[in-house]
Amino acid sequence: MGHSLADGQRYWNAAAASLLHTQAQWLWRAHSDAVNATVLERWLDGETAGSLLKTDSFDEALGRGLFSLLAKKARRVAVVDVAFPFLEAAQDRCPGLLAVGGDVRRLPFSDGAFVVVVSNSTLDHFGALQDLAASLRETHRVLRQGGRLLLTMDNPANPLVALRNALPFGLLHWLGLVPYYVGATCGPRRLKRLLGEAGFEVLESVALMHCPRVAAVAMARVVQRRASAEGHARFLRALMWFERLSKWPTRFLTGHFVGVNARKL
């Protein structure tokens, strides 16, 4: 949230402890994991990486996460995070995961250490685009030549995301609409430009998570409490129906996230 590592650690350690204590939205997390896994499965199809880095441990700490998929695609999977409660929870849930404390703006890894970096809505939690640009340069540094960055970020081309980001975080947090800080982000065109400046070639851009998010999260809470396991499964299938919008010309207006598959030049 702040620009310094110490500020970020203090905020995210407190936020992580709170989120881990409540564990309130596991059904919504299951949908989020399923959407991200579908895209990553396609981008990693037929590929086996030596070493893969994920730039946060949020998904693995709070739900099924992406580790089981990523572990099939790489001989070693590491995650880096400033929030130590998340790292500890992720390591407990995912035996074999290498959990490392660190800031994505100053990654604690050597040059060319990874074949693939997966950055799943991590870089959109800084206060300024300069931090995003610094993070892209760092992921470029730790990737080998030709390595790939698989990145998702909040999509401000979606009017609801743009409105949320324009409103004060304190108000949204008080209303219960935003559980943790959301920061500066950019749409597909500006993101492509920033990636180019960092030394990447964008192979594909996509939009994902097309369900009406606020309503879906609220409905997930109700279904989670009141429905049976079969009802949970039906609800998740219904939410996945919205991902058909990813093929429509209007996809960047409806997708909550923009995703890119980029290669280090």
C-alpha positions in Angstrom: 0.0 0.0 0.0 2.8 2.4 0.9 5.8 2.9 -1.4 8.3 1.3 1.1 8.8 -2.4 1.8 8.3 -1.8 5.5 4.9 0.0 4.9 3.8 -2.7 2.6 4.7 -5.5 5.0 2.9 -3.9 7.9 -0.3 -3.4 5.9 -0.3 -6.8 4.2 0.7 -8.7 7.3 -2.3 -7.2 9.1 -4.6 -7.7 6.1 -3.5 -11.3 5.7 -4.0 -12.1 9.4 -7.6 -10.8 9.2 -8.4 -12.6 6.0 -7.0 -15.9 7.2 -9.0 -15.5 10.5 -12.4 -15.0 8.8 -12.0 -17.4 5.8 -15.4 -16.0 4.7 -15.4 -16.3 0.9 -14.1 -19.8 0.0 -16.9 -20.3 -2.6 -16.0 -17.1 -4.4 -12.3 -18.0 -4.2 -13.1 -21.4 -5.8 -14.6 -19.5 -8.8 -11.7 -17.2 -9.0 -9.2 -20.1 -9.0 -11.2 -21.9 -11.7 -11.2 -18.9 -14.0 -7.4 -18.3 -13.6 -6.6 -22.0 -13.9 -8.5 -22.2 -17.2 -6.4 -19.4 -18.7 -3.1 -20.6 -17.3 -3.8 -24.2 -18.4 -4.1 -23.0 -22.0 -1.1 -20.7 -21.9 1.1 -23.5 -20.4 -0.3 -26.3 -22.5 2.4 -28.8 -23.5 5.1 -26.9 -21.6 7.3 -28.1 -18.7 9.3 -25.3 -17.1 12.3 -25.9 -15.0 11.5 -23.2 -12.4 8.4 -21.2 -12.1 7.7 -18.1 -9.8 4.3 -16.9 -8.7 4.4 -13.3 -7.4 2.1 -13.8 -4.5 0.7 -16.6 -2.2 -2.8 -15.2 -1.8 -4.6 -17.9 -3.8 -2.8 -20.7 -2.1 -3.3 -19.3 1.4 -7.0 -18.7 1.1 -8.3 -21.5 -1.2 -7.3 -24.3 -3.4 -5.1 -22.0 -5.3 -3.1 -22.7 -8.4 -0.2 -24.7 -7.0 -1.5 -28.1 -8.1 -1.7 -26.9 -11.7 1.6 -25.0 -11.7 3.4 -28.0 -10.0 2.4 -30.1 -13.1 4.1 -27.6 -15.4 7.3 -27.0 -13.5 9.9 -29.0 -11.6 10.1 -26.2 -8.9 7.4 -23.7 -8.0 8.3 -20.7 -5.8 6.1 -17.9 -4.5 7.2 -14.6 -3.2 5.1 -12.3 -0.9 5.5 -9.5 1.6 2.8 -11.0 3.8 4.3 -13.7 6.0 0.9 -15.0 7.3 0.0 -15.8 3.7 3.4 -17.4 3.0 3.0 -19.6 6.1 -0.5 -20.6 5.2 0.4 -21.4 1.6 3.3 -23.5 2.6 1.2 -25.5 5.0 -1.5 -26.1 2.3 1.0 -26.9 -0.5 3.8 -29.3 0.4 6.7 -28.8 -2.0 6.0 -25.1 -2.5 9.1 -22.8 -2.0 7.7 -19.8 -0.1 10.0 -16.7 0.0 9.5 -13.4 1.7 10.2 -10.4 -0.6 8.9 -7.5 -2.6 8.1 -8.0 -6.3 9.8 -4.6 -7.0 13.1 -6.0 -5.6 12.9 -9.7 -6.1 15.3 -11.8 -4.0 16.4 -14.0 -7.0 19.3 -14.1 -9.4 19.1 -13.0 -13.0 17.5 -15.5 -15.3 16.4 -17.8 -12.4 13.0 -18.7 -13.9 11.4 -20.0 -17.1 7.9 -18.7 -16.2 6.6 -16.0 -13.9 2.9 -16.1 -13.0 1.7 -12.7 -11.6 -1.9 -13.1 -10.7 -3.4 -9.7 -9.8 -0.3 -8.8 -7.7 1.0 -5.7 -9.5 -2.3 -3.8 -9.2 -1.9 -3.2 -5.4 0.7 -0.5 -5.5 -0.1 3.2 -5.1 1.5 4.3 -8.4 2.3 3.1 -11.9 6.0 3.6 -11.2 5.8 0.7 -8.8 4.1 -1.4 -11.5 6.8 -0.5 -14.0 9.5 -1.4 -11.5 7.9 -4.8 -10.9 7.8 -5.5 -14.6 11.5 -4.7 -14.9 12.2 -7.1 -12.0 10.2 -9.9 -13.5 12.1 -9.4 -16.7 15.4 -9.6 -14.8 14.6 -12.9 -13.1 13.3 -14.5 -16.3 15.7 -16.3 -18.7 15.8 -15.2 -22.3 12.6 -16.2 -24.0 10.9 -16.9 -20.7 7.3 -15.9 -20.2 5.3 -13.7 -17.9 1.7 -14.7 -17.4 0.1 -11.6 -15.9 -3.4 -10.5 -14.8 -4.4 -7.1 -13.4 -7.5 -5.1 -12.6 -9.0 -3.9 -15.9 -9.9 -0.1 -15.7 -11.6 -0.5 -19.2 -14.4 -2.1 -17.3 -16.6 0.8 -16.1 -17.3 -0.8 -12.7 -13.6 -1.3 -12.0 -12.9 2.3 -13.1 -15.6 3.6 -10.8 -14.3 1.5 -7.8 -10.8 2.8 -8.3 -12.0 6.4 -8.5 -13.8 6.2 -5.1 -11.9 6.5 -1.8 -10.6 3.2 -0.5 -11.6 4.0 3.1 -15.2 4.4 2.1 -15.3 1.2 0.1 -13.6 -0.7 2.8 -16.0 0.6 5.5 -19.0 -0.4 3.3 -17.5 -3.9 3.0 -17.1 -3.7 -0.8 -13.3 -3.9 -0.9 -11.6 -6.1 1.7 -8.1 -4.9 1.0 -6.3 -2.1 -0.8 -6.5 -1.9 -4.6 -4.0 0.4 -6.3 -2.9 1.8 -9.6 -3.6 -0.3 -12.7 -3.9 0.1 -16.5 -5.9 -1.2 -19.4 -4.6 -3.5 -22.2 -3.1 -0.8 -24.4 -1.1 0.9 -21.7 -0.1 -2.4 -20.2 1.2 -3.5 -23.6 3.3 -0.3 -23.8 4.7 -0.7 -20.3 5.6 -4.4 -21.0 7.3 -3.3 -24.2 9.4 -0.7 -22.3 10.4 -3.4 -19.8 11.6 -5.7 -22.6 8.6 -8.0 -23.2 6.7 -8.9 -26.3 3.0 -9.5 -25.7 1.8 -12.7 -27.4 -1.8 -12.5 -26.3 -4.1 -10.3 -24.4 -7.4 -11.5 -22.8 -10.2 -10.3 -20.5 -11.4 -12.6 -17.8 -13.8 -12.7 -14.8 -16.9 -11.5 -16.6 -19.6 -12.1 -14.0 -21.1 -9.1 -12.2 -18.6 -9.2 -9.4 -20.3 -7.3 -6.5 -23.5 -9.2 -7.0 -21.7 -12.5 -7.5 -19.6 -12.1 -4.3 -22.7 -11.3 -2.3 -24.6 -14.3 -3.8 -21.6 -16.5 -3.1 -21.9 -15.7 0.6 -25.5 -16.7 0.7 -25.1 -19.9 -1.3 -22.0 -20.8 0.7 -24.0 -20.7 4.0 -27.3 -22.2 2.8 -26.7 -24.5 -0.1 -25.6 -28.1 -0.2 -22.4 -29.3 -1.9 -24.5 -29.9 -5.0 -25.8 -26.4 -4.8 -22.3 -25.0 -4.5 -21.3 -26.9 -7.6 -24.4 -25.6 -9.6 -23.6 -22.1 -8.5 -19.9 -22.4 -9.7 -21.1 -23.7 -13.0 -23.5 -20.8 -13.4 -20.7 -18.3 -12.7 -18.5 -19.9 -15.3 -21.1 -19.3 -17.9 -20.2 -15.6 -17.9 -16.7 -16.5 -19.1 -18.2 -17.0 -22.6 -18.1 -13.2 -22.8 -14.3 -13.5 -23.1 -14.9 -14.2 -26.8 -17.1 -11.2 -27.5 -15.9 -7.9 -29.0 -17.0 -6.2 -25.8 -14.8 -8.4 -23.6 -12.6 -5.6 -22.3 -15.7 -3.8 -21.1 -17.1 -6.7 -19.1 -13.9 -8.4 -17.9 -12.8 -7.5 -14.4 -9.2 -8.4 -15.2 -6.9 -8.0 -18.2 -4.5 -10.9 -18.8 -1.4 -11.1 -20.9 0.9 -13.8 -22.1 4.3 -12.0 -22.7 7.7 -13.2 -23.7 11.1 -11.8 -22.6 13.0 -10.5 -25.6 
